[in-house]
C-alpha cells in the first residue's frame, strides 16, 4: 500500500495529521494536544487512514499530467480559457483598439472557478492588457512607456512641489457590479485621472438608481 493519506497536511509526504474530531480538536494528538507527526510506521497502524489515491490525468492544454480534481488541473484549464479569449480578440480586431467599445459580459472563467484562481489569473490578465494597449491611456492618449511613471505635483511638500508615482489602471468598461467580466474585450488601459472620471460617473448613476427606488432608505438621513 502506498505511503498516502488525505488526512496528512501533505498527503504524499510524512507530515502532521490534520484529522479533526467532532469538537474541532485534533483527533490524533500527543499529550501536549499537538497533532502527531504521521510517519510510515504510524500510517500503517492508523485506523483512520484515508488512502483514496487520485489518478494522474493527461492535460490537453500543457501536455503534462495533473492529479484529477487538483487545483493545478483547474488552474491549467482556466489559463487556457484566458489565452483563447485573447486569441479570439486578436482575430476579431486587426487594428487597435482591441476591445469592445461598449464592453462585454462574456464569461472568461468557468462557473465553478474558485476565488484564488480568479485572483491569480487577474494579475496575468492585467499585465497582458497593459502590454496590448502599449502602456497608453485609451482615452486621453497619455503614454507611460511602462506601468508607472513619475509626475511633478506642485502641491506636494507643503506647496514646494515634488514628484509622485502614477500607475496605469485597467478599467472594466462594464463594471463588475453590473455583470461585466474580466474578459479582455471588457478591459482597457486608463491613466489615474481618466479612471477617476469613470468612477465618479458610476457612483452618480448608482446613487440615481437607488433614489428612484421607493424602498430605498438613505443611511445618512
Phi and psi in degrees as a GROMACS rama.xvg file:
@    title "Ramachandran Plot"
@    xaxis  label "Phi"
@    yaxis  label "Psi"
@TYPE xy
-64.8745  156.279  UNK-2
-80.0981  85.2217  UNK-3
-150.984  134.596  UNK-4
-157.132  130.65  UNK-5
-72.9576  -12.5292  UNK-6
-78.828  -19.2126  UNK-7
-67.6357  150.626  UNK-8
-64.2159  -33.6244  UNK-9
-122.488  100.271  UNK-10
-56.0726  -28.9762  UNK-11
-92.2071  -8.044  UNK-12
-133.246  162.318  UNK-13
-63.4004  123.364  UNK-14
-160.345  178.937  UNK-15
-70.3816  148.865  UNK-16
-83.2267  126.785  UNK-17
-103.336  13.8338  UNK-18
-67.6213  127.185  UNK-19
-104.982  148.485  UNK-20
-85.4871  178.927  UNK-21
-63.2926  -29.6778  UNK-22
-88.6691  6.9948  UNK-23
88.5865  1.51613  UNK-24
-92.4381  162.981  UNK-25
-68.8648  133.264  UNK-26
-75.3794  -42.6208  UNK-27
-103.801  100.611  UNK-28
-130.489  165.95  UNK-29
-88.7107  -176.075  UNK-30
-65.0346  -25.4898  UNK-31
-77.6067  -9.80453  UNK-32
90.6752  -3.10226  UNK-33
-83.0309  148.995  UNK-34
-64.5611  146.913  UNK-35
-73.9439  156.933  UNK-36
-90.453  116.458  UNK-37
-85.0737  108.059  UNK-38
-100.253  -179.852  UNK-39
-61.3369  -40.9645  UNK-40
-65.3303  -42.6244  UNK-41
-64.9815  -40.2443  UNK-42
-63.8687  -37.4905  UNK-43
-63.8637  -31.715  UNK-44
-97.0143  -5.61283  UNK-45
-72.8284  125.469  UNK-46
-78.9699  -11.065  UNK-47
-105.046  13.4047  UNK-48
-58.2675  134.799  UNK-49
-117.508  96.5878  UNK-50
-102.251  32.2656  UNK-51
-70.7077  103.925  UNK-52
-91.2303  126.053  UNK-53
-80.6784  144.031  UNK-54
-85.9279  153.055  UNK-55
-84.7709  129.939  UNK-56
-117.34  142.545  UNK-57
-71.0742  133.956  UNK-58
-98.6925  119.849  UNK-59
-72.6495  -10.0179  UNK-60
-92.7339  -47.655  UNK-61
-104.712  -3.53989  UNK-62
64.7473  20.8604  UNK-63
-111.277  -170.738  UNK-64
-119.257  137.423  UNK-65
-125.15  154.292  UNK-66
-68.2545  135.95  UNK-67
-58.2225  127.341  UNK-68
79.1116  4.51255  UNK-69
-75.8232  160.891  UNK-70
-63.118  -33.2236  UNK-71
-62.8327  -40.6258  UNK-72
-66.6656  -42.7437  UNK-73
-64.6848  -42.7588  UNK-74
-62.7505  -39.9911  UNK-75
-62.5496  -40.7911  UNK-76
-65.9275  -42.1585  UNK-77
-70.1779  -33.5749  UNK-78
-60.2308  -40.7527  UNK-79
-62.7125  -41.5229  UNK-80
-61.5041  -40.3825  UNK-81
-64.9357  -45.6114  UNK-82
-61.4345  -39.3238  UNK-83
-63.0387  -39.778  UNK-84
-63.6966  -43.1808  UNK-85
-65.9552  -38.1124  UNK-86
-65.0339  -42.104  UNK-87
-62.4963  -40.0359  UNK-88
-66.2498  -39.6468  UNK-89
-62.7345  -35.3951  UNK-90
-72.8355  -35.9372  UNK-91
-76.7781  -36.9694  UNK-92
-117.714  103.956  UNK-93
-77.9184  -24.826  UNK-94
-121.272  149.98  UNK-95
-68.3262  153.85  UNK-96
-79.0337  143.583  UNK-97
-102.721  55.6605  UNK-98
-153.385  166.288  UNK-99
-82.5139  123.052  UNK-100
-56.1112  -33.9649  UNK-101
-96.5629  6.56055  UNK-102
78.9876  -177.489  UNK-103
-154.772  155.143  UNK-104
-110.023  16.8241  UNK-105
-59.0588  129.64  UNK-106
-72.6612  145.012  UNK-107
-113.762  -19.6047  UNK-108
-109.657  159.142  UNK-109
-71.697  157.482  UNK-110
-61.639  -31.8035  UNK-111
-88.8796  3.85647  UNK-112
-60.3974  129.08  UNK-113
-76.0996  157.407  UNK-114
-60.9053  -38.9881  UNK-115
-64.843  -30.913  UNK-116
-70.7626  -40.7055  UNK-117
-62.4234  -43.5574  UNK-118
-64.6576  -43.3873  UNK-119
-62.0435  -45.3966  UNK-120
-73.5089  -29.345  UNK-121
-60.9608  -37.1451  UNK-122
-60.6808  -41.1497  UNK-123
-69.0316  -42.9912  UNK-124
-61.9698  -43.5199  UNK-125
-58.6826  -46.5334  UNK-126
-64.5426  -37.1867  UNK-127
-69.38  -33.6439  UNK-128
-67.6065  -42.6413  UNK-129
-61.7526  -42.4118  UNK-130
-68.0095  -39.7246  UNK-131
-60.3468  -41.6953  UNK-132
-87.8053  8.39807  UNK-133
57.2292  38.7303  UNK-134
51.2023  42.1937  UNK-135
-128.294  134.028  UNK-136
-63.2356  128.199  UNK-137
-80.2809  -5.99501  UNK-138
-102.642  -53.7219  UNK-139
-98.7114  -11.2178  UNK-140
81.5276  10.3504  UNK-141
-63.5876  128.093  UNK-142
-99.9858  123.96  UNK-143
-95.6431  -30.4106  UNK-144
82.6778  -27.0369  UNK-145
-155.883  -174.614  UNK-146
-68.5222  -18.344  UNK-147
-144.322  164.999  UNK-148
-154.875  164.65  UNK-149
-96.9876  134.463  UNK-150
-129.695  149.089  UNK-151
-84.5913  130.006  UNK-152
-124.182  110.719  UNK-153
-67.673  -14.3315  UNK-154
-84.2696  -9.68324  UNK-155
-75.841  160.965  UNK-156
56.4289  46.7964  UNK-157
56.9986  42.1533  UNK-158
88.9142  -2.65702  UNK-159
-80.9665  -17.9081  UNK-160
88.6957  156.56  UNK-161
179.609  179.566  UNK-162
-102.907  142.82  UNK-163
-131.461  161.568  UNK-164
-96.2562  129.667  UNK-165
-115.78  135.587  UNK-166
-117.407  140.848  UNK-167
-66.3822  149.842  UNK-168
-125.294  146.415  UNK-169
-97.4085  120.388  UNK-170
-102.825  134.369  UNK-171
-84.162  114.107  UNK-172
-60.4779  -50.4524  UNK-173
-96.5198  115.718  UNK-174
-57.7583  152.783  UNK-175
-59.1846  -34.5668  UNK-176
-66.4685  -17.3763  UNK-177
-109.17  17.7779  UNK-178
96.4049  3.5448  UNK-179
-68.6888  150.655  UNK-180
-111.331  178.368  UNK-181
-88.3613  16.4788  UNK-182
-62.4226  136.176  UNK-183
-57.9975  -23.369  UNK-184
-72.6987  -11.0921  UNK-185
-106.283  10.0293  UNK-186
-124.569  141.341  UNK-187
-148.091  158.726  UNK-188
-88.6163  133.536  UNK-189
-134.694  151.509  UNK-190
-79.0434  165.336  UNK-191
-57.7807  -39.1145  UNK-192
-65.4748  -43.7497  UNK-193
-69.6133  -37.5655  UNK-194
-65.5917  -35.4494  UNK-195
-63.9746  -35.4698  UNK-196
-63.7805  -42.3118  UNK-197
-64.3218  -38.2876  UNK-198
-63.687  -42.5438  UNK-199
-66.7753  -39.0159  UNK-200
-64.5281  -41.7525  UNK-201
-65.7187  -40.8962  UNK-202
-65.1567  -37.2864  UNK-203
-65.7873  -42.2008  UNK-204
-64.42  -43.5166  UNK-205
-63.1436  -40.8303  UNK-206
-65.3304  -39.0335  UNK-207
-64.888  -42.3985  UNK-208
-63.8169  -41.7392  UNK-209
-64.4558  -41.3639  UNK-210
-71.8848  -21.2167  UNK-211
-76.1657  -18.4266  UNK-212
-78.6155  122.373  UNK-213
-64.4749  -27.3938  UNK-214
-88.7131  -1.14399  UNK-215
-73.9437  131.952  UNK-216
-112.885  118.536  UNK-217
-72.3916  119.075  UNK-218
-68.1333  -15.1059  UNK-219
-93.4009  -1.00257  UNK-220
